[in-house]
Each structure stands twice: as C-alpha cells, then as structure tokens.
Amino acid sequence: MTSQPASLHFTTDAFKPAERVSAWRDVYGRLVDLEFEPTDNDTFRGEARIVMHPGLSIGSLSMGRTRFAHPRSLVNSDDVLLVTVENASWRATAFGREVYLQPGDAILGWTAETVEGLVTGDTSIISVPRAAIAPLVGDITSAMHRRIPAGTDILRLLRPYARTLMDESAAPGLQRLATTHVTDLIALMCGASGEGGEVARDRGGRAARLQAIKEDVAKALVHGDVSVGAIAVRHRVTPRTIQKLFENDGVTFTEYVLAARLALAHRMLNDARRAGEKVSSIAFDCGFGDLSHFNRVFRRRYGQSPSDVRANVRRDH
C-alpha cells in the first residue's frame, strides 16, 4: 500500500484576535524554526498549508506584515529552501546581504544559516534536504540569498510541478516523479554544473519544460496559437527543441496537438450543457477547419462519429 503525503493546514482564524499571534508562534513558528513579530498584533492573520513528501515539502503561506528571524539557537536542520513571493513584499538579510523581493521573485535559503527579515502577503516555500542535491551541486553558498527575478526560466518550469505536489489526490507515482524533477530544478538554481548539472538538466529540466509546454497547449487550444513557432517564442526555445522534447516522449508535436484537440472535442460533445450546439461549431472551436477531416480522425480515435457521441448524450439526458 502506498501512503499519502502528510499535510498540515493551520489558520489563526480559529482563535480570538488576542490569541492569534501566540497560536501562530506555537504552531507554525515551532514547525519551521522561525520567530515571528507582527507589526500589528491586533489585526494579525496567518495561514499556512504544508504538504510533506518523502524528500521534499512544499507549502503556501499568508501573513500580515510580520518580522521574522531564524537565529542561531534555532538552527537544527540542513535544508535548502526556495521561497517565491506570490502576492507579497519580502525583505531579508542573510549571508551578509539584504535582498528585496517583489511579486514573482524568488530566493534560495539555507536552514543551516541565520536570517531575519520582514514579509507581508502570500509566499510559497519548497524545502529539500541538502543531501538530496549534494550529489549534483558542489558549493551551494554562492547561490544562496540572491534575488531570482520573476519570469526566470526555471521558476516558470517549477510551477506545474508545485501544483502537482500540493495536490494530495495526485497519483503517488506522479508525486514521486514531481519530487525528483523539483529537486533537479532546485539543484540547477543552486549552481549544479558538470556531470551533476547534466543529470539535472536531462532529467528534471527537460521533463519540466515538456510539462509546461503541454499545459500551454491545453490552455491555448480554443483561443490561442498552438503552432510550434508560437509556443517556441512563448517558452524561449527553438521549434526544434520542442519537437525533440515530444519525440523523446514517444510522440510528435503535431500528433500531440491533434490528440489534445480531439480530447477537447470529445469532452465538449459529451457535455449535456452543449447539446444544442452544432457538431461543426464544436469542431471549429477546437481548431479543426475541415469538418470531414475532423469526422475521420475522431472516428479513428474513439470508434464513433461525433454525431454518434452527441446522439448518445441526448438519449441519456
């Protein structure tokens, strides 16, 4: 039997206003080895959700304007952190450097070092044991506590995996794969190079980019541009890079897009709320400009014509 990841959801909303700060310190502060000092105790609100996988934990955090510190007395772990500012402002000092972050920015931290700062708003935090990336990275300190600008390639690639890891209902195999790939991406952020960097790029980097492109295709099917050229521009790679990613996954890019269009059309045709729409309208909405071609490839994929699927839905409802 495969166990589900452990999780914690804590909010100060369950406490009286006068008790919220102490509750936050006692529960979340002790869990993450941080000291907190809100700038306004009377209005403070905090909420945290953490999902713990073997070898990695990921969390979302929301706080009112609060000073925080990780003093030497609380140092009892050796984890690498990736803190991403979602909708917040963040300022902290560590390694002798003061760094300011705005929404979308990120920073690498190390729980073996001290830090103090000020945060307000929403952040996300990914934590991996240093031992997990040690085989891929030499000295991690040079990458620590430096601003990683919003839109950085690896940050964009991390997001699909972060969503997978926060989804406790995701298949265990998918969670394990996501854990490996996130660890690889953080190793690259920490300066993985040489043989270790090549492993991280080949395993986590390529898989993450392929996943991000697949999500892009899904979002752009109806009203966007899913040509390989347009997607290459959006992901800052060459069209050939995209084609090779899919070929290594056992399918051509064109075949993948066609399958995605057919799957979308199949879902639409099975949706009773769209029973009044013409089959041709759904075909065109899904990017098929030739109705006869749509009917032919749809039947080949599903063993039924689009009209047959539509008729079954109308009969059942």
C-alpha positions, 0 to 999 in steps of 0.5 A: 500500500502506498501512503499519502503525503502528510499535510498540515493546514493551520489558520489563526482564524480559529482563535480570538484576535488576542490569541492569534499571534501566540497560536501562530508562534506555537504552531507554525513558528515551532514547525519551521524554526522561525520567530515571528513579530507582527507589526500589528498584533491586533489585526494579525492573520496567518495561514499556512498549508504544508504538504510533506513528501518523502524528500521534499515539502512544499507549502503556501503561506499568508501573513500580515506584515510580520518580522521574522528571524531564524537565529542561531539557537534555532538552527537544527536542520540542513535544508535548502529552501526556495521561497517565491513571493506570490502576492507579497513584499519580502525583505531579508538579510542573510549571508551578509546581504539584504535582498528585496523581493517583489511579486514573482521573485524568488530566493534560495535559503539555507536552514543551516544559516541565520536570517531575519527579515520582514514579509507581508502577503502570500509566499510559497516555500519548497524545502529539500534536504541538502543531501538530496542535491549534494550529489549534483551541486558542489558549493551551494553558498554562492547561490544562496540569498540572491534575488531570482527575478520573476519570469526566470526560466526555471521558476516558470518550469517549477510551477506545474510541478508545485501544483502537482505536489500540493495536490494530495489526490495526485497519483503517488507515482506522479508525486514521486516523479514531481519530487525528483524533477523539483529537486533537479530544478532546485539543484540547477538554481543552486549552481549544479554544473558538470556531470551533476548539472547534466543529470539535472538538466536531462532529467528534471529540466527537460521533463519540466519544460515538456510539462509546461509546454503541454499545459500551454497547449491545453490552455491555448487550444480554443483561443490561442496559437498552438503552432510550434513557432508560437509556443517556441517564442512563448517558452524561449526555445527553438521549434526544434527543441520542442519537437525533440522534447515530444519525440523523446516522449514517444510522440510528435508535436503535431500528433500531440496537438491533434490528440489534445484537440480531439480530447477537447472535442470529445469532452465538449460533445459529451457535455449535456450543457452543449447539446444544442450546439452544432457538431461543426461549431464544436469542431471549429472551436477546437481548431479543426477547419475541415469538418470531414477531416475532423469526422475521420480522425475522431472516428479513428480515435474513439470508434464513433462519429461525433454525431454518434457521441452527441446522439448518445448524450441526448438519449441519456439526458 
